[in-house]
Amino acid sequence: MGRKDSYLLVDDSDNATKIAFIEDGRLAEFWRKEDGHELGEVHLARVAHTHTAQRRATGQLQDGTRISWQIPPFGRLEIGQLALVTLTAFGWQDKPMQASMGAQIAGHYSLLVLGAGTKDSPIRTSRKQGENKEVAALLKALQCTELAKILKAAKSSLVLRRRILREPDISLLGKQDRLIKEAQGLLDIWQQHAKPVLDLRAEASPRQIFSGLPLLDQARRYAGIEEIRLATGNDFDDLKEAVQGAASLPYQMASGASLWIEPTHVGVMVDMDSGASGMAPGELARHSLPEIFYLLRLRSLAGRVLIDIPYVKKQQHQRIEETIHMLCQADPRQPEFFGFTPGGLAELRYRYARPSLDKTFGDL
C-alpha cells in the first residue's frame, strides 16, 4: 500500500549502491551495497564443520568466505560435501555470514523455494503462522490456479508471507492475483539467470548458482515502494542529521520524553523516561512505542529486543499489546512479538539481515 511522500532515494537508477527509504517524509532505513557477497545469492558451499547439538553447519564459498546455516530437522550433512545455500544475513559481532539451506528468492508477499517440491501442496504458509478461515480460503483458491501446476512442474514451492495475509484493503481475489504475478515473475528470474545444479554428484567445487536480485529490486520488493528518485547534490549528506539524531543517547522526543536504546552483546535494551513531558505511564508508552519501532528499523538493530514498559493497569496493558502487534505488522522486517517477561519487559525478535546503520552510513 502506498504511503504519503514515500520513495526510494538512490545514487544510480540503473545500478544503485546506496538507497535511502523515505517514508512519510523522513528517513526510515538506509541500505548500501556491501563489498563482496550480497544477500539473496545462491551458492554451492563446501561443508567445513557440523555442530550436531545446535543443528548448525559452517562452510566456505568458492572464494573462501565463511558462512553458517541451520541444518533442517532430519537433515544430514557430511564434512567435505557440497550443500546448496542462500545467503540471508550479513555477519554480526563475531559471527560469519548467515545462510539458509536450499535455493530461494524473496518477494514482497512470498518466498519462492526452488527445487524443494513437497508431496503436499506447493503453496503454503510458514509453520510459525497460524491458520484461520481467511488463510484457508486463500490457500484453497491458489491450489486451483495454474500457478500450483507450474510450481509442481518446477519442483518448487511458494511460502506466503504474513504481510499478504494481513493486508486489510485487498480482496481475496486481489491477494490471489498479486501472489500469482509475483511468483511467476520470480520463477522467470530464476529460469533466466540461474545456473542450477542438475546433478549434485557431478559437482566438484563450490560455485555461485544465482547472483541474487539487484539491490534496488530487493529494496522495492522489501518495502513495497515503487517510486524512485535520483539523488542530486548533497541529498545523502542532508540525511546525516537524522542518522546522528537517531543514535544519540538519550534520544529526545518532541514531547519531552526520552528514549534509551542500547545494543548489547545479548540483545537490544530499550527504556523510556517521561522526562519533561510529564506524561502518565500509559500515555508515555503509547507515544513512545511508534518512535521506538521507527528507531529500531532506522538503526537496523536486530536480534532479541527488550522494551521496559512502565507499569500500567490491565486495560491499558491490553491496548499497549495491540499497539505492539500493529507496529510489528507495519514493519517490513516483520518482527516477532513474544509477549511480556515476568518482569514486565516486552520481548521481540528481529531477524538479522543487513548491517546496522552505524556501519552502512558511518563512512559516507
Number of C-alpha atoms within 10 A of each C-alpha: 9 13 12 9 11 19 25 25 23 24 18 15 14 9 13 18 16 22 26 23 23 19 18 13 12 14 20 20 21 25 22 19 18 15 6 7 16 20 23 23 21 28 28 28 26 25 21 18 16 20 11 11 6 9 15 15 21 22 23 19 20 14 10 11 13 18 25 25 21 17 19 11 7 6 9 10 16 13 13 12 18 24 17 21 25 24 25 22 21 20 17 15 6 6 11 17 21 22 24 19 19 17 24 27 23 21 21 20 22 25 20 25 20 19 18 17 18 12 7 8 16 22 22 20 19 13 8 8 12 9 12 8 8 12 19 13 11 16 17 14 13 22 15 10 12 10 19 19 13 16 24 19 11 15 16 21 24 27 18 22 19 17 16 17 18 13 14 9 9 14 10 15 12 10 17 17 12 15 21 18 11 19 24 15 12 20 18 12 15 22 11 9 13 16 15 19 14 8 7 13 9 8 13 11 12 20 18 18 20 21 17 24 20 16 20 22 14 18 20 18 18 15 19 17 18 14 12 17 15 13 17 10 7 8 14 17 9 10 15 15 9 13 21 12 13 19 17 12 12 17 19 16 15 8 15 14 20 21 22 18 24 15 15 10 7 9 15 19 17 19 18 22 22 20 15 10 14 13 16 11 17 19 15 21 24 16 14 22 19 14 14 21 16 18 21 21 20 20 21 23 24 23 17 19 26 20 20 19 24 18 13 15 9 9 9 16 16 12 13 20 15 12 16 21 15 12 17 18 17 15 14 14 17 16 21 18 16 10 14 16 11 7 8 14 19 20 17 20 17 19 15 19 20 23 21 21 21 14 13 18 19 11 6 10
